[in-house]
Amino acid sequence: MQKAPIWKRVLAAVFGLPALLLGLGSLLLTLTAALTAGLHTTESMVTFILSLVFSFIYVFLGTVGLSFGSFGIGKSKPGVTWWKILLGALLIGIELKNHIAPAPNLLKADNDAQQIGMWFAAALIYSAGLWLIVAGVRSRYAPIQRPVETAALPPLQESTARRASETVDSVEK
């Protein structure tokens, strides 16, 4: 089996490292906030649980990207799914642009619940974008298969086949 080309492995590692760091940083901030401020309301509990979920998703995506970039994966067909990579980059880029310089006619939150919902939607969009990028790089590659040891299985012998046919004959009589 062939390994993936080096540029694809580097691309996966380049996108995997920020996802891993983002997930670990988010996990650290979430746990620090929970320990210092406490979890006294339902809203803080829901925020804590969703922050943990998104942190673990980012850590998973980062780990997958780094393991693909570090160890290489055997390929079944050459190529990359470019539409997934471009769509993921587009999602992340548009969401970043909306946070850095929002349009004046962009939806605005009226209360705290709507603001929290908008932040979770943004986190979901970032997650989907990162997942699309990693899936686009990994989509046409399968993991390297380890060879199965066939020496442990005994070969089928004639005597076994003969005994099986004699048993069938005796049952029919």
Number of C-alpha atoms within 10 A of each C-alpha: 11 10 15 22 15 12 10 17 22 17 17 26 22 15 18 27 20 18 27 23 16 17 24 17 14 19 21 14 14 18 16 12 14 16 10 8 10 13 15 9 9 9 12 15 14 12 17 18 13 15 20 18 14 20 26 17 17 27 24 17 25 28 18 21 30 24 16 24 25 14 11 22 22 17 19 15 10 9 16 16 15 13 12 20 20 15 17 23 18 13 19 20 14 13 17 14 11 13 11 9 8 13 10 7 6 8 9 11 12 8 8 9 11 12 13 14 12 15 12 16 12 18 18 13 17 23 21 17 23 27 21 23 27 24 20 21 22 24 16 17 19 14 14 14 9 6 6 7 7 8 7 7 7 7 8 8 8 9 9 10 11 11 11 11 12 12 11 11 10 8 8 7 5
